[in-house]
Amino acid sequence: MQNKKVTLMAAVGVSLLMVGYLGAQQIDSVADSQKSEKEIEAALLNSETKPVLSLELREQNMVSMGVKEEESETETEVSTETPTEVPTEVATEAPTEAPAEVPTEVPTEAETQPEQKSEFSDIAIAQVNDYVNVRSTPSTEGEIVGKLYDKSAATVLAEENGWYQISSGNVVGYVKSEYVVVGNEELAKSVATRYATVNTTTLFVRSQPTTESSIIYMLGEGEDLVAIDESNPGWIKVTTEAGDGYISADYVVMTTDFVLAESKEEEEARLKKEQEEREAAEEAARKAIEEANRAASAANTVRETQAAVSEEKETTSKKVTAPTSSTGQAVANYACQFVGNPYVYGGTSLTNGADCSGFVMSVYAAFGIGLPHSSAAMRSVGYEVSLSEAQPGDIICYSGHVALYIGNNTIVHASTPATGIKYTSPANYTRVLTVRRIF
């Protein structure tokens, strides 16, 4: 009888739960859920779809009614077995799969990602005596489309049977792989030139990377210097005629310059232009010399001697020999007459003071040749020759500085405010950027 009561009470408890369950299934009315206890009990006993629910309810009722210990243990065994299976699946599948897949996949993807290339990985640098031909096809039978000169740079596009397809300047073609070195960062940096171009009216070059240090050199807008170190935040170490110094990074534009290939058409146009410029320079020089010779006997120079102390000026007579021919040697001879005269920033007077480009410009002006008052711009005048081929009268270009070659590995130039116009030997006392010839 007691068992019957337990069963009946369990059925009542289950019926209440079923009402909530059926309500969750959107029962239309309360009346639909009013079933007899026997119907609910029968439904529960015959149901195979809600075993866990039935067992949980029966266990709760039996515990509350003080069911016999052996019956409670029997039900506990069943109820312990069923809930154990559900959490076990969740705990073994979900946590095991998710953590196992995520750590395994992420490192694999990272490992398969290609390494980031260096900016020099596809840069080819020519290593030849003079130049290597760039051909239209990867064969010595291919048409020559250009020349890649020694230490010139190119971008490698492809490799084919011992040949590199390259792009350099306006030239695209093939060079033999044995004549270039690819991906060598140290070599690429050594042949490249890093320029700091002034974008302010006057830029001070200081002895140390601080505005409190002394000024050792000055440059005007558009001039540039070779950068030798950019590791100091806000400052760039540069080389100047007065020695290495520092400039503020806020007042310059940085560029990297490589020598590039020259196409066949570009070479022909360059040679033609050089010939025309040489002929025009010689004619202009001839006319200038004739004019200079007429006034040679009356030539006088004026030198400032006490400008720092007073406004008085001392005028001295110094005979200047006018040019007598339009050759590079005549240019060198004429320039040497002004050794000992002062250096003046921005000046163009051969007697009262000139800066480096002002000195070269004024010397060539005596021969009827107009040159820019800028050391950077002078790197493009006339035509280029190698330092080993330099002749008297050639313009030697350095970092932020220019000079005139006079022969015997010697230059004459307006050096610094401390030294004025002077001789210097050897000509490559510092790095030479280019040598330009006018005559």
C-alpha positions in Angstrom: 0.0 0.0 0.0 2.8 2.3 0.8 4.5 1.5 -2.5 1.2 2.4 -4.3 1.2 5.7 -2.5 4.7 6.5 -3.6 3.9 5.6 -7.1 0.8 7.8 -7.0 2.7 10.7 -5.5 5.5 10.4 -8.1 2.9 10.4 -10.8 1.4 13.6 -9.4 4.8 15.3 -9.3 5.5 14.2 -12.8 2.1 15.5 -14.0 3.0 19.0 -12.7 6.3 18.9 -14.6 4.6 17.7 -17.7 2.2 20.7 -17.5 5.3 23.0 -17.7 6.8 20.9 -20.4 3.7 20.9 -22.6 3.3 24.7 -21.9 6.8 25.1 -23.4 5.5 23.4 -26.5 2.9 26.1 -27.0 -0.3 24.4 -25.5 -3.3 26.4 -26.7 -5.2 26.3 -23.4 -4.9 25.1 -19.8 -7.7 22.6 -20.4 -5.4 20.7 -22.7 -3.1 19.9 -19.9 -5.7 18.6 -17.5 -5.3 14.9 -17.6 -6.0 12.3 -15.0 -3.2 10.9 -12.8 -3.6 7.5 -14.4 -3.2 8.8 -17.9 -0.1 10.7 -17.0 1.3 7.7 -15.1 0.6 5.4 -18.0 2.1 7.9 -20.5 5.2 8.1 -18.3 5.5 4.4 -17.9 5.2 3.8 -21.6 7.4 6.7 -22.7 10.9 5.9 -24.0 11.8 9.4 -24.8 12.1 11.0 -21.3 13.9 8.4 -19.1 16.1 10.9 -17.4 13.2 13.2 -16.5 11.2 10.3 -15.0 14.0 9.0 -13.0 14.9 12.4 -11.5 11.3 13.0 -10.4 10.9 9.6 -9.0 14.2 9.9 -7.0 13.1 13.3 -5.6 9.7 11.9 -4.4 11.2 8.7 -3.0 13.8 10.6 -1.0 11.1 13.0 0.4 8.8 10.1 1.3 11.5 8.1 3.1 11.8 5.2 0.6 13.6 2.1 1.7 17.3 2.2 1.5 17.6 -0.6 -1.1 15.1 1.0 -3.4 17.0 4.4 -3.1 20.3 2.7 -4.0 18.8 1.1 -7.0 17.4 4.3 -8.3 20.7 6.1 -7.4 22.6 3.7 -9.5 20.4 4.3 -12.5 20.3 8.1 -12.0 24.1 8.2 -11.5 24.7 6.3 -14.6 22.6 8.4 -16.9 23.8 11.9 -16.0 27.3 10.7 -16.0 27.1 9.8 -19.7 25.9 13.2 -20.8 28.5 15.3 -19.1 31.2 12.9 -20.1 30.5 13.3 -23.8 30.4 17.1 -23.5 33.6 17.2 -21.4 35.5 14.8 -23.6 34.4 16.1 -27.0 34.0 19.9 -26.7 37.1 20.8 -24.5 39.3 18.2 -26.2 38.5 19.1 -29.8 38.5 22.9 -29.4 41.9 23.3 -27.6 43.5 20.5 -29.6 42.6 22.1 -32.9 43.3 25.8 -32.2 46.9 25.4 -30.9 47.7 22.9 -33.6 46.4 25.0 -36.5 47.7 28.4 -35.5 51.4 27.5 -35.3 51.1 25.5 -38.5 49.8 28.5 -40.4 52.5 30.7 -38.9 55.2 28.2 -40.0 53.8 28.0 -43.5 53.8 31.8 -44.0 56.6 33.0 -46.3 59.5 34.9 -44.7 59.3 38.6 -45.2 61.7 39.7 -48.0 64.4 42.2 -47.6 64.1 45.3 -49.7 67.4 44.3 -51.3 66.5 40.6 -52.0 65.7 41.2 -55.6 68.3 44.0 -56.3 71.1 43.0 -58.7 74.4 45.0 -58.6 76.7 44.8 -61.7 80.2 43.7 -60.9 82.2 44.3 -64.1 85.1 46.3 -65.4 83.0 48.7 -67.4 79.5 47.5 -68.3 77.5 44.4 -69.1 75.2 44.3 -72.2 71.5 44.0 -71.5 69.9 41.9 -74.3 66.4 41.4 -75.6 66.5 37.6 -75.0 68.5 35.3 -72.6 71.1 34.6 -75.2 74.3 36.2 -76.6 72.4 36.3 -79.9 69.8 38.6 -78.4 69.8 42.3 -79.5 71.6 44.7 -77.2 68.9 47.0 -75.7 71.1 48.8 -73.1 74.1 48.7 -70.8 74.3 48.1 -67.1 77.5 49.8 -65.9 79.7 48.7 -63.0 78.0 49.1 -59.6 74.7 50.0 -61.3 71.6 48.5 -59.9 68.6 46.6 -61.4 65.6 44.8 -60.1 65.5 41.0 -60.9 62.2 40.0 -62.5 63.0 36.3 -63.3 65.8 33.8 -63.8 66.2 31.6 -66.8 69.1 29.3 -67.7 71.9 31.3 -66.2 70.4 34.7 -67.2 68.5 37.2 -65.1 65.6 39.2 -66.6 66.1 42.7 -65.1 64.5 46.1 -65.0 66.7 49.2 -64.5 65.7 52.7 -65.5 64.1 52.5 -68.9 65.7 49.2 -69.7 64.1 45.8 -69.5 66.1 42.8 -70.7 68.5 40.0 -69.8 72.0 39.9 -68.4 74.2 36.9 -67.6 73.9 36.0 -64.0 77.7 35.8 -63.6 78.1 39.5 -64.1 75.7 40.6 -61.3 75.3 40.0 -57.5 71.7 39.6 -56.3 70.3 40.0 -52.8 73.6 41.3 -51.2 72.3 44.0 -48.9 75.8 45.1 -47.8 76.9 45.5 -51.4 73.7 47.3 -52.5 74.1 49.8 -49.6 77.7 50.4 -50.4 77.0 51.4 -54.1 73.8 53.4 -53.2 74.0 57.0 -52.1 71.6 58.2 -49.4 71.0 62.0 -49.8 69.6 64.5 -47.5 68.2 67.4 -49.6 67.7 70.8 -47.8 64.1 72.1 -47.9 64.6 75.3 -45.9 66.3 78.6 -46.7 69.5 77.9 -44.8 70.4 74.7 -43.0 73.0 74.5 -40.2 75.3 71.5 -39.9 76.3 71.1 -36.3 79.2 69.4 -34.6 76.8 67.3 -32.4 73.2 66.2 -32.6 71.9 69.1 -30.5 70.9 72.7 -31.3 73.3 73.7 -28.5 76.4 72.5 -30.4 78.5 74.7 -32.7 77.7 75.3 -36.4 80.4 73.9 -38.7 78.8 74.3 -42.1 75.8 75.9 -43.8 73.8 74.8 -46.8 71.1 76.6 -48.9 67.8 75.3 -50.1 68.1 72.6 -52.8 71.6 71.6 -51.7 72.2 68.1 -50.5 74.6 66.1 -48.4 75.4 62.4 -48.2 73.9 60.8 -45.2 76.1 58.4 -43.4 74.0 57.6 -40.3 70.3 57.9 -39.6 70.1 56.0 -36.3 70.0 59.1 -34.0 66.3 60.1 -33.7 65.6 63.5 -35.2 69.2 63.9 -36.5 71.1 62.7 -39.5 74.9 62.4 -39.6 76.3 63.8 -42.8 79.7 64.4 -44.4 80.7 67.9 -45.3 83.8 69.8 -46.5 84.2 70.9 -42.8 84.0 67.3 -41.6 81.2 65.0 -40.4 78.3 66.8 -38.7 74.6 66.6 -37.9 71.6 68.1 -39.4 68.0 68.2 -38.2 65.8 65.6 -40.0 62.9 68.1 -40.0 64.5 70.2 -42.7 65.6 67.7 -45.3 64.1 65.2 -47.7 65.8 61.8 -47.7 66.3 59.9 -51.0 68.3 56.8 -52.1 70.1 57.0 -55.4 71.4 54.1 -57.5 73.1 54.3 -60.8 70.8 52.7 -63.4 71.1 51.1 -66.8 71.2 53.2 -69.9 69.2 52.2 -73.0 70.7 52.2 -76.4 68.6 55.2 -77.4 69.5 57.1 -74.2 73.2 56.5 -74.8 73.0 57.8 -78.4 71.0 60.9 -77.2 73.5 61.5 -74.4 76.6 61.3 -76.7 74.9 63.6 -79.2 74.0 66.2 -76.5 77.5 66.0 -75.0 79.1 66.8 -78.4 76.7 69.7 -79.0 77.4 71.1 -75.5 81.1 70.8 -76.0 81.0 72.7 -79.2 78.7 75.4 -77.8 81.0 75.7 -74.7 84.1 76.1 -76.9 82.4 78.8 -79.0 81.2 80.7 -75.9 84.7 80.4 -74.4 86.3 81.8 -77.5 84.1 84.9 -77.5 84.6 85.4 -73.7 88.4 85.1 -74.1 88.5 87.7 -76.8 86.6 90.1 -74.6 88.7 89.3 -71.6 91.9 89.9 -73.5 90.8 93.4 -74.5 90.3 94.4 -70.9 93.2 92.3 -69.3 95.5 95.3 -68.8 92.9 97.1 -66.7 91.8 94.2 -64.5 91.9 94.9 -60.8 90.7 93.1 -57.8 89.2 94.3 -54.6 89.7 92.4 -51.3 87.9 93.0 -48.0 90.5 93.0 -45.3 88.8 94.6 -42.2 85.1 93.9 -42.7 84.7 92.4 -39.2 86.3 95.4 -37.6 85.0 98.4 -39.6 83.3 99.3 -42.8 86.6 100.5 -44.3 87.8 98.6 -47.3 91.3 98.3 -48.6 91.7 98.1 -52.3 94.7 96.4 -53.7 95.8 95.9 -57.2 96.4 92.4 -58.4 96.8 91.6 -62.0 94.6 88.7 -63.1 95.6 86.9 -66.3 92.6 86.6 -68.6 91.8 83.2 -70.2 93.7 82.7 -73.5 92.2 79.5 -74.7 89.1 77.4 -74.3 90.6 74.3 -72.8 90.3 72.6 -69.4 93.9 73.6 -68.7 93.1 77.2 -69.3 90.2 76.9 -66.8 92.5 75.4 -64.2 95.2 78.1 -64.8 92.7 80.8 -64.4 91.2 79.4 -61.2 94.5 79.1 -59.5 95.0 82.8 -59.5 92.5 83.2 -56.7 94.0 80.9 -54.2 94.2 82.7 -50.8 91.0 84.7 -51.3 88.2 84.3 -48.8 85.3 81.8 -48.6 82.0 83.6 -48.2 78.8 81.6 -47.8 76.5 82.5 -50.8 79.3 84.6 -52.4 80.3 84.6 -56.1 83.2 87.0 -56.1 86.6 85.4 -57.0 88.3 88.2 -55.1 86.0 89.3 -52.3 84.7 85.9 -51.5 82.8 82.9 -52.8 81.5 79.6 -51.6 82.4 76.4 -53.4 79.8 76.4 -56.1 80.0 80.2 -56.4 83.8 79.8 -57.1 83.4 77.2 -59.8 80.5 79.1 -61.4 82.4 82.4 -61.5 85.6 80.7 -62.9 83.6 79.2 -65.8 81.7 82.5 -66.3 85.0 84.0 -67.4 84.9 81.5 -70.3 81.3 82.4 -71.2 79.8 79.2 -69.6 76.8 79.6 -67.4 76.6 77.2 -64.5 74.1 76.9 -61.6 75.0 78.3 -58.1 74.5 74.9 -56.5 76.8 72.0 -55.8 73.9 69.5 -56.2 72.9 70.9 -59.6 76.5 70.8 -60.8 76.4 67.0 -60.7 74.3 67.2 -63.9 76.3 69.7 -66.0 78.4 68.7 -68.9 79.1 65.0 -69.1 80.5 62.4 -66.7 84.0 61.0 -66.7 85.7 58.7 -64.2 88.0 60.1 -61.6 90.9 58.1 -63.2 90.2 60.0 -66.5 89.9 63.5 -64.9 91.6 66.3 -66.7 92.4 69.9 -65.6 89.3 72.0 -65.6 86.9 69.1 -64.7 84.4 69.7 -61.9 84.8 67.3 -59.0 81.6 66.8 -57.0 81.5 65.8 -53.4 78.9 65.7 -50.6 77.6 69.3 -50.5 80.8 70.5 -52.2 82.4 71.1 -55.6 86.0 71.8 -56.8 88.0 72.2 -59.9 90.6 69.6 -60.9 94.0 71.1 -61.9 95.9 67.9 -62.5 98.4 65.8 -60.5 95.6 64.5 -58.3 95.0 68.0 -57.0 92.0 70.3 -56.8 91.5 74.0 -56.2 88.3 75.1 -54.3 86.7 77.5 -52.0 86.9 75.2 -49.0 85.6 76.6 -45.7 85.4 80.1 -44.0 88.5 79.1 -42.0 90.7 78.1 -45.1 89.3 80.1 -48.0 90.2 79.2 -51.6 93.0 76.7 -51.5 94.6 73.6 -53.0 93.9 70.1 -51.8 95.5 66.8 -52.7 94.6 64.0 -53.2 91.5 64.8 -55.2 89.7 61.9 -53.5 90.4 63.1 -50.0 86.7 62.4 -49.4 84.2 60.4 -51.4 83.8 61.6 -55.0 80.2 61.5 -56.2 80.9 62.3 -59.9 83.3 64.1 -62.2 81.8 66.4 -64.8 83.6 67.7 -67.9 82.6 70.9 -69.8 85.3 71.2 -72.5 
